[in-house]
Amino acid sequence: MMIVVGIAFAKLVLHCIFNNRYGYFRDEFDYLSCGDHLAWGYVDQPPLLPFLVRISRIVLGDSLRSIRFLPALASSLVVVLAALIAREFGGRRFALVLTAIAVLIAPIYLSAGSLLTTNSLEPLLWMGCAYFAILAIKRDGRYWLEEKYSIAIFGLGIVIGLLLTKHRRVLIGKWFWMAGGLAFLIFLPNIIWNVRNHWPFLELMHNIRVSGRDVQLTPVQFFMQQVLLLHPLTALIWITGGLALLFSQRLRDYRLLGWCYLISFTAFVVLKGKNYYLAPIYPMLLAAGAVVIESGIERTRQAWLKPAIIILLLAGGAWFAPIVVPVLSVDQFISYMNRLPFKLPRSERSHESAVLPQHYADQFGWEEMTAMTAQAWSQVPPQQRADCAIFAQDYGQAGAIDFFGQRYGLPKALSGHQTYFLWGPRGYSGNCMIVLGDKKERLSELFEQVEYVGMSDNPYALERRIPVFLCHGAKFGSLTSLWPRLKKWY
C-alpha cells in the first residue's frame, strides 16, 4: 500500500503542476456561480459540488490550481481506493500496484483530476459505495450504512445485483434498511427542492433528448468508447475483471458487483447517456482483473510478465496523457492530436467543429469576451449603470462575466440558461442591457436602439466570434414579463 500511496501522490503532483496551463473551464464557472448561490438543488446538479467549491474557495482561493485541487485530490484518492478493493478481493502486492497504475493512466481519471466537474468526484463516491458493499459482504452488515444524479444508476445496479445473488438476504436485514432510510433523509432536501421547482432536472433531460444535442451511440460504439476512456491497454484488465466478477469461483461472493456493471451499462445505453457516464464504475473491474492476472502469472511462474506489464502500461499512459492533461502548448497539442491513430470522440454535436476537444476548447475565449463586455460597459453613462443588466446566452458566458468581470467593475450577469433562469432578472427593468451572443435583427425587435460594440474571438475556443451589443429602450415592457420566454434548459 505504500507503493500505491506513492503512485497516488505522484498523480496529485502531476495535476498540481499542469492544472493551470490553459484557462478556466466552462462548467467550472457554473459551479463557482452556484457556490455563490447555495441551495438544496440546481437545475443540472445536486447541491454537493457547489457547496464543496464554496468551502474550497474560502480556504484556497480562486486560482486555477486552487479550484482544481479538490478534483486532483479526489482523483488521486481513487487510486488508493481501487487498490484497497483489490486487496479485499484477495490481491497481493502486484495486484495492488497493477490496479493503481491502471487507474493512474486511464484518460478519464486523468481528466477528472484536471478539471472541476461533477465527474471529478463520482469515481470516488461510486467506489466508496462499492468498497463498503464489499466490507458488508465480508465482515459486517453495518457497512451498508449527493453529488450527481447518475449515482442512482449505480445504486439500482447494487440492489438488482443483491436480488440476483445469494446476498439477497441482506435486503431483509435492519442495517440495509437503516442505511436506505438515512440516505433518503440526506437526499430529502434535494427532493423537496425539485418538487417546489417542478422537477427541473427531469425537464432538462427531456429537453436534451428532444433537441438531439448529444451524439447518440449504439451499444457497440458505447463499449468501444469505454475502451478509449479507460485506455486500450487496460481493456484486458477490466474486461477480465468484469468476467471474473460474473463467473469466477474465486470472486463468487462479489457476483453482485458484476451484475451491477451489466445493469449500469445497459441503463446508460438505453437512456442514451454520454460515453463518460459509466466511467466511475471501472476501478472495481480493474481491481478484480488485476487480482486474476496476478494469480495467472504466479500459477504459470512467468514472473518476467510483471515488470513487462507495468512498463508497457506506464509507456502507454505517457503517450495518451496529453489528451487530457495539458502538458503541451496548444499548438503542440494540435500537432500531437493530428498524429493519433484515431479520432477523439465528441459527446455533443456542437463540439464537432471545434479545433480542440471540448474539455480544452472550453478553456479559451472567456477573458476576451469579458474584456469586450467591459468595453460596452464603459459606454454606459454612470447614471444608467445601476439599471443596466448584462445578459449572456449560457452559464459559461454568464459565469465568466461573474468571475472575470470583477476586475472591470462589471455587475453579475443574467441568463436564462439552467439555474441562472431561477435566479431571475434581479430587479432590472430591461431598458438598458448589454447582450452577448445574439443577433442584431432579433434584438431590434426587442429594443428601440441596438448598438454593435464588437466581437470577441479566440481561435481555440468552442464559442467563437461572440458579438456584444448595447441595447436601450425596451419594447417588451418589463424584463420580468419577458423573463419566462428566456428560459433555456438544454
C-alpha positions as CSV (number, residue, x, y, z in Angstrom):
1,M,0.0,0.0,0.0
2,M,2.9,2.4,0.5
3,I,3.8,1.9,-3.2
4,V,0.1,2.7,-4.1
5,V,0.2,5.8,-1.9
6,G,3.3,6.9,-3.7
7,I,1.6,6.4,-7.1
8,A,-1.4,8.4,-5.9
9,F,0.8,11.2,-4.6
10,A,2.7,11.3,-8.0
11,K,-0.7,11.7,-9.7
12,L,-1.6,14.6,-7.3
13,V,1.7,16.3,-8.0
14,L,1.2,15.9,-11.8
15,H,-2.1,17.6,-11.6
16,C,-0.9,20.4,-9.4
17,I,1.9,21.2,-11.8
18,F,-0.1,21.3,-15.0
19,N,-3.6,22.3,-13.8
20,N,-3.0,26.0,-14.7
21,R,-1.7,25.6,-18.2
22,Y,-4.7,26.8,-20.2
23,G,-7.7,28.6,-18.7
24,Y,-10.9,28.2,-16.6
25,F,-13.3,25.6,-18.0
26,R,-16.9,26.4,-18.9
27,D,-18.5,24.2,-16.3
28,E,-16.2,25.5,-13.6
29,F,-17.9,28.9,-14.0
30,D,-21.2,27.2,-13.4
31,Y,-20.1,25.5,-10.1
32,L,-18.4,28.8,-8.9
33,S,-21.7,30.7,-9.6
34,C,-23.8,28.1,-7.9
35,G,-21.4,28.1,-5.0
36,D,-22.3,31.8,-4.6
37,H,-26.0,30.9,-4.5
38,L,-26.0,27.9,-2.1
39,A,-29.3,26.0,-2.3
40,W,-30.6,22.4,-1.9
41,G,-30.6,21.9,-5.6
42,Y,-29.9,23.3,-9.1
43,V,-31.3,22.6,-12.5
44,D,-28.5,20.4,-13.7
45,Q,-26.9,19.0,-10.5
46,P,-27.4,18.2,-6.8
47,P,-26.0,20.5,-4.2
48,L,-22.8,18.8,-3.1
49,L,-20.2,20.1,-5.5
50,P,-21.3,23.8,-5.3
51,F,-21.1,23.5,-1.5
52,L,-17.6,22.0,-1.7
53,V,-16.5,24.6,-4.2
54,R,-17.7,27.4,-1.8
55,I,-15.6,25.9,1.0
56,S,-12.6,25.3,-1.2
57,R,-12.6,29.0,-2.4
58,I,-12.7,30.2,1.1
59,V,-9.8,28.1,2.1
60,L,-7.6,28.0,-1.0
61,G,-8.7,31.0,-3.2
62,D,-9.7,31.4,-6.8
63,S,-6.6,30.4,-8.8
64,L,-6.8,27.6,-11.3
65,R,-4.6,25.4,-9.1
66,S,-6.8,26.2,-6.1
67,I,-10.2,25.4,-7.5
68,R,-8.8,22.3,-9.2
69,F,-7.1,21.0,-6.1
70,L,-10.3,19.3,-4.9
71,P,-10.7,17.2,-8.1
72,A,-6.9,16.5,-8.2
73,L,-7.1,15.1,-4.7
74,A,-10.3,13.1,-5.3
75,S,-8.9,11.6,-8.4
76,S,-5.7,10.6,-6.6
77,L,-7.6,9.0,-3.8
78,V,-9.4,6.8,-6.3
79,V,-6.0,5.2,-7.0
80,V,-5.8,4.2,-3.3
81,L,-9.4,3.2,-3.0
82,A,-9.2,0.9,-6.1
83,A,-6.1,-0.8,-4.6
84,L,-8.0,-1.3,-1.3
85,I,-10.7,-3.0,-3.3
86,A,-8.1,-5.2,-5.0
87,R,-6.8,-6.1,-1.5
88,E,-10.3,-7.1,-0.3
89,F,-10.6,-9.3,-3.4
90,G,-7.6,-11.2,-2.2
91,G,-4.9,-9.4,-4.3
92,R,-1.3,-9.1,-3.1
93,R,1.5,-6.7,-4.0
94,F,1.5,-7.0,-7.8
95,A,-2.3,-6.9,-8.0
96,L,-2.4,-3.7,-5.9
97,V,0.3,-2.0,-7.9
98,L,-1.3,-3.1,-11.2
99,T,-4.6,-1.7,-10.1
100,A,-3.1,1.6,-9.1
101,I,-1.2,2.0,-12.3
102,A,-4.2,1.1,-14.4
103,V,-6.3,3.7,-12.7
104,L,-3.4,6.2,-12.9
105,I,-3.1,6.0,-16.7
106,A,-6.8,5.9,-17.6
107,P,-7.5,9.1,-19.6
108,I,-10.9,9.6,-17.9
109,Y,-9.4,9.6,-14.4
110,L,-6.6,11.9,-15.5
111,S,-9.2,14.2,-17.0
112,A,-11.2,14.0,-13.7
113,G,-8.2,15.3,-11.8
114,S,-7.5,18.1,-14.3
115,L,-10.9,19.9,-14.3
116,L,-13.5,20.8,-11.6
117,T,-16.6,18.9,-12.7
118,T,-19.1,16.5,-11.1
119,N,-17.2,13.8,-12.9
120,S,-14.2,14.5,-10.7
121,L,-16.0,13.2,-7.5
122,E,-18.1,10.4,-9.0
123,P,-15.4,7.7,-9.2
124,L,-14.5,8.3,-5.5
125,L,-18.2,8.2,-4.4
126,W,-19.1,5.2,-6.6
127,M,-16.1,3.2,-5.4
128,G,-16.7,4.2,-1.9
129,C,-20.1,2.6,-2.2
130,A,-18.6,-0.5,-3.8
131,Y,-15.9,-0.7,-1.1
132,F,-18.4,-0.6,1.8
133,A,-20.6,-3.1,-0.1
134,I,-17.6,-5.5,-0.1
135,L,-17.0,-4.9,3.6
136,A,-20.6,-5.6,4.3
137,I,-20.4,-8.9,2.4
138,K,-17.1,-9.9,4.1
139,R,-17.4,-8.6,7.6
140,D,-20.4,-6.8,9.0
141,G,-23.8,-5.7,7.6
142,R,-23.5,-2.3,9.3
143,Y,-21.2,-1.2,6.5
144,W,-24.3,-0.6,4.4
145,L,-24.6,2.4,6.5
146,E,-25.2,13.7,-3.2
147,E,-23.1,14.5,-5.8
148,K,-24.6,13.7,-9.3
149,Y,-27.9,12.0,-10.1
150,S,-26.3,9.2,-12.2
151,I,-25.1,7.6,-9.0
152,A,-28.7,6.4,-8.7
153,I,-28.0,4.0,-11.6
154,F,-25.1,2.5,-9.6
155,G,-27.4,2.1,-6.5
156,L,-30.0,0.4,-8.7
157,G,-27.4,-1.9,-10.0
158,I,-26.3,-2.8,-6.5
159,V,-29.9,-3.6,-5.5
160,I,-30.6,-5.7,-8.5
161,G,-27.2,-7.4,-8.0
162,L,-28.3,-8.3,-4.5
163,L,-31.6,-9.7,-5.8
164,L,-29.8,-11.9,-8.3
165,T,-27.2,-13.4,-5.9
166,K,-27.2,-15.2,-2.6
167,H,-26.7,-11.9,-0.8
168,R,-30.4,-11.1,-1.3
169,R,-30.8,-11.9,2.4
170,V,-29.3,-8.6,3.3
171,L,-32.4,-7.0,1.9
172,I,-34.3,-8.1,4.9
173,G,-31.7,-7.1,7.4
174,K,-32.1,-4.0,9.6
175,W,-28.8,-2.4,8.6
176,F,-29.6,-2.2,4.9
177,W,-32.9,-0.5,5.5
178,M,-31.5,1.8,8.2
179,A,-28.8,2.8,5.7
180,G,-31.5,3.3,3.0
181,G,-33.6,5.4,5.3
182,L,-30.6,7.6,6.2
183,A,-29.7,8.0,2.6
184,F,-33.3,9.1,1.9
185,L,-33.2,11.7,4.7
186,I,-29.9,13.1,3.3
187,F,-31.5,13.3,-0.1
188,L,-34.8,14.6,1.1
189,P,-34.0,18.4,1.0
190,N,-33.0,17.9,-2.7
191,I,-36.2,16.1,-3.4
192,I,-38.2,18.9,-1.8
193,W,-36.3,21.5,-3.8
194,N,-37.1,19.6,-7.0
195,V,-40.8,19.3,-6.1
196,R,-41.0,23.0,-5.3
197,N,-39.3,23.9,-8.6
198,H,-41.4,21.4,-10.7
199,W,-38.6,18.8,-11.2
200,P,-36.2,21.0,-13.3
201,F,-33.7,18.2,-13.8
202,L,-36.3,15.9,-15.4
203,E,-37.4,18.8,-17.7
204,L,-33.7,19.4,-18.6
205,M,-33.2,15.7,-19.5
206,H,-36.3,15.7,-21.6
207,N,-35.3,18.9,-23.4
208,I,-31.8,17.4,-24.2
209,R,-33.3,14.3,-25.7
210,V,-35.8,16.3,-27.8
211,S,-33.2,18.7,-29.0
212,G,-30.9,16.0,-30.2
213,R,-28.0,17.8,-28.6
214,D,-26.0,14.8,-27.6
215,V,-24.3,12.3,-30.0
216,Q,-26.3,9.1,-29.9
217,L,-24.2,5.9,-29.5
218,T,-25.0,2.4,-30.4
219,P,-24.2,-0.3,-27.8
220,V,-21.0,-1.2,-29.7
221,Q,-19.9,2.4,-30.1
222,F,-20.6,3.0,-26.4
223,F,-18.5,0.0,-25.5
224,M,-15.6,1.0,-27.8
225,Q,-15.6,4.4,-26.3
226,Q,-15.3,2.9,-22.8
227,V,-12.1,1.2,-24.1
228,L,-10.7,4.6,-25.2
229,L,-11.7,6.3,-21.9
230,L,-10.0,3.7,-19.8
231,H,-7.0,3.4,-22.2
232,P,-6.9,0.5,-24.7
233,L,-4.0,-1.1,-22.8
234,T,-6.2,-1.5,-19.7
235,A,-9.1,-3.1,-21.6
236,L,-7.8,-6.6,-21.0
237,I,-7.7,-5.9,-17.3
238,W,-11.2,-4.5,-16.8
239,I,-12.8,-6.9,-19.2
240,T,-11.1,-9.8,-17.3
241,G,-12.3,-8.2,-14.1
242,G,-15.9,-8.0,-15.3
243,L,-16.0,-11.6,-16.4
244,A,-14.3,-12.7,-13.1
245,L,-17.0,-10.9,-11.1
246,L,-19.7,-12.7,-13.1
247,F,-18.2,-16.2,-13.5
248,S,-15.1,-16.7,-11.3
249,Q,-15.4,-19.1,-8.3
250,R,-12.8,-17.1,-6.5
251,L,-14.8,-13.9,-6.7
252,R,-18.3,-15.5,-6.4
253,D,-19.0,-13.7,-3.2
254,Y,-18.9,-10.4,-5.1
255,R,-21.1,-11.5,-8.0
256,L,-23.5,-8.6,-7.3
257,L,-20.8,-6.2,-8.5
258,G,-20.6,-8.0,-11.8
259,W,-24.4,-7.7,-12.1
260,C,-24.2,-4.1,-11.1
261,Y,-21.8,-3.4,-14.0
262,L,-24.1,-5.1,-16.5
263,I,-27.2,-3.2,-15.2
264,S,-25.4,0.1,-15.2
265,F,-24.0,-0.4,-18.7
266,T,-27.5,-1.4,-20.1
267,A,-29.2,1.5,-18.3
268,F,-26.8,4.1,-19.8
269,V,-27.1,2.6,-23.3
270,V,-30.9,2.6,-23.1
271,L,-31.0,6.1,-21.7
272,K,-28.6,7.3,-24.4
273,G,-26.1,8.5,-21.8
274,K,-22.8,10.2,-22.7
275,N,-19.8,7.9,-23.0
276,Y,-18.3,9.0,-19.7
277,Y,-21.4,8.4,-17.5
278,L,-20.3,4.9,-16.7
279,A,-16.6,5.7,-16.1
280,P,-16.9,5.8,-12.2
281,I,-17.6,2.1,-12.1
282,Y,-14.4,0.8,-13.7
283,P,-11.9,0.9,-10.8
284,M,-13.6,-2.1,-9.2
285,L,-13.3,-4.0,-12.5
286,L,-9.7,-3.1,-12.8
287,A,-9.1,-4.3,-9.3
288,A,-10.8,-7.6,-10.0
289,G,-8.9,-8.1,-13.2
290,A,-5.6,-7.3,-11.6
291,V,-6.2,-10.0,-9.0
292,V,-7.0,-12.6,-11.7
293,I,-3.9,-11.6,-13.7
294,E,-1.7,-11.8,-10.7
295,S,-3.0,-15.2,-9.9
296,G,-2.4,-16.3,-13.5
297,I,1.2,-15.1,-13.6
298,E,2.0,-16.8,-10.3
299,R,0.3,-20.0,-11.4
300,T,2.3,-20.1,-14.7
301,R,5.5,-18.8,-13.0
302,Q,6.1,-16.2,-15.6
303,A,7.5,-13.6,-13.2
304,W,9.0,-11.5,-16.0
305,L,5.5,-10.6,-17.1
306,K,5.1,-8.4,-14.0
307,P,7.7,-5.7,-14.8
308,A,6.9,-6.0,-18.5
309,I,3.2,-5.2,-18.0
310,I,4.0,-2.3,-15.7
311,I,6.5,-0.8,-18.1
312,L,4.0,-1.2,-21.0
313,L,1.2,0.5,-19.1
314,L,3.3,3.4,-18.0
315,A,4.6,4.0,-21.5
316,G,1.2,3.8,-23.0
317,G,-0.2,6.1,-20.3
318,A,2.5,8.7,-21.0
319,W,1.6,8.5,-24.7
320,F,-2.1,9.2,-24.1
321,A,-1.7,11.7,-21.2
322,P,-1.6,14.9,-23.3
323,I,-5.2,14.1,-24.5
324,V,-6.5,15.0,-21.0
325,V,-3.7,16.7,-19.1
326,P,-2.4,20.0,-20.6
327,V,1.3,19.1,-20.6
328,L,1.7,20.5,-24.2
329,S,1.2,24.0,-25.6
330,V,-1.9,24.4,-27.7
331,D,-0.1,24.2,-31.0
332,Q,1.9,21.2,-29.8
333,F,-1.2,19.5,-28.8
334,I,-2.9,20.1,-32.1
335,S,0.0,18.5,-33.9
336,Y,0.0,15.6,-31.4
337,M,-3.7,15.1,-31.8
338,N,-3.5,15.0,-35.6
339,R,-0.9,12.2,-35.3
340,L,-3.1,10.0,-33.2
341,P,-4.3,6.8,-34.9
342,F,-7.9,7.5,-34.0
343,K,-10.2,10.5,-33.8
344,L,-11.0,11.8,-30.3
345,P,-14.7,11.2,-29.5
346,R,-17.1,14.2,-29.2
347,S,-20.1,13.9,-26.9
348,E,-22.2,16.8,-28.3
349,R,-22.8,17.8,-31.9
350,S,-21.7,21.4,-31.3
351,H,-18.3,20.1,-30.3
352,E,-17.6,18.5,-33.7
353,S,-16.4,21.7,-35.5
354,A,-14.0,22.8,-32.7
355,V,-10.3,22.8,-33.3
356,L,-9.7,21.3,-29.9
357,P,-11.7,18.7,-28.0
358,Q,-14.3,20.2,-25.8
359,H,-12.5,19.8,-22.5
360,Y,-9.7,22.0,-23.9
361,A,-11.7,24.3,-26.2
362,D,-14.0,25.4,-23.4
363,Q,-11.0,26.8,-21.5
364,F,-10.4,29.6,-24.1
365,G,-12.1,32.8,-25.1
366,W,-13.7,33.8,-21.8
367,E,-11.3,36.6,-20.9
368,E,-11.6,38.1,-24.4
369,M,-15.3,38.0,-24.1
370,T,-15.3,39.7,-20.7
371,A,-12.9,42.4,-22.0
372,M,-15.3,43.2,-24.9
373,T,-18.2,43.3,-22.4
374,A,-16.3,45.8,-20.3
375,Q,-15.8,47.9,-23.4
376,A,-19.6,48.0,-23.8
377,W,-20.0,48.8,-20.1
378,S,-17.6,51.8,-20.5
379,Q,-20.1,53.3,-23.0
380,V,-23.0,53.2,-20.5
381,P,-23.4,56.6,-18.7
382,P,-22.7,56.3,-15.0
383,Q,-26.2,57.4,-14.1
384,Q,-27.7,54.5,-16.1
385,R,-25.4,51.7,-14.8
386,A,-27.5,50.8,-11.7
387,D,-30.2,49.7,-14.1
388,C,-28.1,48.3,-16.9
389,A,-28.0,44.5,-17.0
390,I,-25.6,42.1,-18.7
391,F,-27.4,39.2,-20.4
392,A,-25.5,36.1,-21.5
393,Q,-26.8,33.1,-23.6
394,D,-25.4,30.4,-21.4
395,Y,-23.9,29.7,-18.0
396,G,-20.4,29.7,-19.4
397,Q,-20.7,33.2,-20.7
398,A,-22.6,34.4,-17.6
399,G,-20.2,32.7,-15.2
400,A,-17.2,34.1,-16.9
401,I,-18.7,37.6,-16.6
402,D,-19.3,37.0,-12.9
403,F,-15.7,35.7,-12.4
404,F,-13.6,37.9,-14.6
405,G,-15.9,40.9,-14.6
406,Q,-14.9,41.9,-11.0
407,R,-11.6,43.3,-12.3
408,Y,-13.6,45.6,-14.6
409,G,-16.3,46.5,-12.1
410,L,-19.0,44.7,-14.0
411,P,-22.2,43.6,-12.3
412,K,-23.2,40.0,-12.1
413,A,-24.7,38.6,-15.3
414,L,-28.2,37.4,-16.1
415,S,-29.1,34.4,-18.2
416,G,-32.0,32.1,-19.0
417,H,-29.7,29.1,-19.1
418,Q,-30.0,26.3,-16.4
419,T,-30.1,27.6,-12.8
420,Y,-29.4,31.2,-13.9
421,F,-33.0,31.3,-15.0
422,L,-34.2,30.5,-11.5
423,W,-32.2,33.5,-10.1
424,G,-34.4,35.8,-12.3
425,P,-33.9,39.3,-13.6
426,R,-32.9,40.6,-10.1
427,G,-34.9,43.8,-10.3
428,Y,-33.5,45.1,-13.7
429,S,-36.1,46.9,-15.8
430,G,-34.6,45.9,-19.2
431,N,-34.4,49.4,-20.5
432,C,-30.6,49.2,-20.7
433,M,-28.9,45.9,-21.5
434,I,-25.6,44.6,-22.7
435,V,-26.4,41.4,-24.6
436,L,-23.9,38.8,-25.6
437,G,-24.1,36.3,-28.4
438,D,-27.3,37.4,-30.1
439,K,-28.3,38.8,-33.5
440,K,-28.9,42.5,-34.2
441,E,-32.0,41.7,-36.2
442,R,-33.6,39.8,-33.3
443,L,-32.6,42.4,-30.7
444,S,-34.1,45.2,-32.9
445,E,-37.5,43.6,-32.3
446,L,-37.0,43.9,-28.6
447,F,-35.2,47.3,-28.2
448,E,-35.6,50.8,-29.7
449,Q,-31.8,51.2,-30.1
450,V,-29.3,48.4,-30.7
451,E,-25.6,49.3,-31.0
452,Y,-23.0,46.8,-32.1
453,V,-19.9,47.2,-29.8
454,G,-17.6,44.5,-31.1
455,M,-16.8,40.8,-31.4
456,S,-14.7,38.7,-29.1
457,D,-12.8,35.8,-30.5
458,N,-10.2,33.2,-29.7
459,P,-9.2,30.7,-32.4
460,Y,-9.1,27.8,-29.9
461,A,-12.4,28.5,-28.2
462,L,-15.5,26.4,-28.6
463,E,-17.6,29.5,-28.6
464,R,-16.0,31.7,-31.2
465,R,-16.9,35.2,-32.5
466,I,-19.3,36.3,-29.7
467,P,-20.9,39.6,-30.6
468,V,-21.6,42.2,-27.9
469,F,-24.5,44.7,-28.2
470,L,-25.5,47.7,-26.2
471,C,-29.3,48.0,-26.1
472,H,-31.6,50.8,-24.9
473,G,-35.4,51.3,-24.8
474,A,-37.3,48.1,-24.1
475,K,-40.2,47.3,-26.4
476,F,-41.3,44.3,-24.4
477,G,-42.4,46.1,-21.3
478,S,-40.6,44.9,-18.2
479,L,-37.8,42.4,-18.1
480,T,-39.8,40.5,-15.5
481,S,-42.6,40.0,-18.0
482,L,-40.1,38.9,-20.7
483,W,-38.2,36.5,-18.4
484,P,-40.3,33.3,-18.9
485,R,-39.5,33.5,-22.7
486,L,-35.8,33.5,-21.9
487,K,-35.8,30.1,-20.2
488,K,-33.2,27.8,-21.8
489,W,-32.9,24.3,-20.2
490,Y,-30.9,22.0,-22.5
